[in-house]
């Protein structure tokens, strides 16, 4: 996890990293 930009959470949601961060 390299502190992805807000809005990219959809991409991380696929990995289940920020699935609860919306």
C-alpha positions in Angstrom: 0.0 0.0 0.0 1.7 3.2 -1.2 -0.9 5.7 -0.1 -3.0 5.8 -3.3 -4.8 9.0 -4.3 -8.4 9.4 -3.3 -10.6 8.3 -6.1 -8.4 5.3 -6.8 -10.1 3.5 -3.9 -12.3 1.7 -6.5 -9.2 0.0 -7.8 -8.0 -0.9 -4.3 -11.5 -2.1 -3.4 -10.8 -5.0 -5.8 -7.9 -6.0 -3.7 -9.9 -5.5 -0.5 -7.5 -3.0 0.9 -9.7 0.1 1.3 -13.0 -1.7 0.8 -14.3 0.0 3.9 -12.7 3.4 3.0 -15.2 5.3 0.9 
